[in-house]
Amino acid sequence: MDLFIFILAFLSQCFQTISLANAFSPQPFTHTSSTSYNRGRLAAADNDNDERKPWDIFRFVSQSSKFVTPPSLPFIGGGKKGTKRKIGPGETLWTPSSSQNFFNFAPLDDVVMGGASSSTIDNNTGIWTGTVTDANNGGFVGIRSTPFKNGVSLDVRNCAGVELRLRKGGGQRFKFVVRDSTEFNGICWSTEFDAVEKKGGVIRIPFAKQVPTIFGKTVSGKQFDDQNLAGFQLTYSKFAFDGQLNKNFQLGDFALQILELKLY
């Protein structure tokens, strides 16, 4: 019975994702003279916007299923629920190929809303690559942390934020997301950054400057729960927040390498 309930819950989350994710592109993209978005990129976006490609439902299910935590079932066991671990500044949570990692990364692309962009992440090297297209009104790729080992959440009250060490990225603008809930469609505490290889490729994400969003739309009246950090996400999208364009974005191939994720 518990397994049946889990399957129903997963399917419900899948359909909710499809219905809500359209907020990533709240209206068809059109050119306006007021935007400073690169004209060459505008042309590419305009040409691709009406393109339709078959929806890969199998990739949708494969990607979405990696971020749903199954219930504890007596015949398969389960992780400890509600366990918290206090984390201090300087503690590393993820590096390529480490057996000490709290999680792995897995792709979560615009296939969740019917798009055709795709990406892959190699957890042994930290290299994230893919191709972004706005066919089917899509236009983003992402990677998200799998559920933390043993169902733990992190108490980061003694930390100021997250520090990333990166390579590549081509100077493009990405979003880093912190999650304080295991809800599939929960609040995304988002911060934009440009992937520039200077200062050793170190990017700092202060908790105090995060923007609460749901599918790219800012929401008000929310407070970050620094006693319940439950996940991370990186996205590369043609949109910034609230339908505004990412002014440092380009359709096509991209690459970003994550070398370390730690708290500071």
PyMOL commands that set and color helices and strands:
alter all, ss='L'
color gray80, all
select helices_A, chain A and resi 2-24+39-49+57-67+110-113+135-137+149-151+199-201+207-209
alter helices_A, ss='H'
color red, helices_A
select strands_A, chain A and resi 84-86+92-94+105-107+118-122+127-132+140-145+153-155+161-168+173-179+188-194+202-206+211-214+217-218+231-237+252-263
alter strands_A, ss='S'
color yellow, strands_A
deselect
rebuild
show_as cartoon
